[in-house]
Amino acid sequence: MLRPVENIFHSEDYPNLLVGLDSPDDAAVWKLNDQQALIITTDFFTPVVDDPYDYGAIAAANSLSDIYAMGGQPFLALNIAALPPDLPHELLSEIIRGGAEKAREAGVVIAGGHTVQDKEPKFGLVAIGFVHPDRVLTKGGVQPGDRLALTKPLGFGVTTTALKREAAEPQDVAEVVNWMTRLNRQAAELASEFGLRGATDITGFSLLGHGWEMASSSGVGFRLVYDRIPFVSCARKYAEGWNFPGGAADNRLYFQTFVRFASHIDEMEQMLLFDPQTSGGLLLAIPPEKFKAFQARAAQTGQPLWEIGEAVPGEGIEVV
């Protein structure tokens, strides 16, 4: 996204822009003073589920996730919507209501927005949050030896694609919607409490795509253990039916150069790791001396957490 403007804006001209120009990350961060920085992000997408209320809630949770991935707390948002002119008013209202109620759950007020007409619905938020300048989480904050932990399971993309093909069972859709509408707020609060430095959220580029961005930005390699990686209960079933979205093939085409798989991991299992996620969890890098305490605190607060590997010297991702 920044390549067309890389010769127009230079980071040395904007000393208060802590994150935004030099390396890819989840949001821009602007330092206001020694105690506060603003996090600014935006995201929107077409429907991934049939229920308009759930779609709005998922879109809001997904947009707010980038604030959490930077270690911040959102407080203000604007709606962004592109909607067909013939969309029934009650469906539009439900999309907006779903987004608004999810934002309120996060402690965020939606103060307006902008709508245009389009052939296919699109909805999301511009989101703004606060973070202490010394507590910003970035993709480049990983050190060799850090434990890698995931806060939501994978398999959202393959399940919602099965839904579009009318091949998904209602209980499976409900399971995935429950995860996609879950805020990453608690995970971000724990990351801040323990002074973590490296994180990202797992969305359209998949675990391997976003993981590689994180490893590359940090100058380390990742070693992931396949059997430790969590999936929703229906993921393998829909993967066996090859219900992968087009983005999974795109992710594999681009990122496979940076990934080495053990011989026992078959093509379907590999594709599950390239599966695009919507409103996925955070991938956290936790220093080894803090990991047990972090794990215990996560269990105490009810925050799901799966240790899936570690950062190692080197480059790229190895999946064993």
Order of alpha helices (4+ residues) and beta strands (2+ residues): beta-beta-beta-alpha-beta-alpha-beta-beta-beta-alpha-alpha-alpha-beta-alpha-beta-alpha-alpha-beta-alpha-beta-alpha-beta-beta
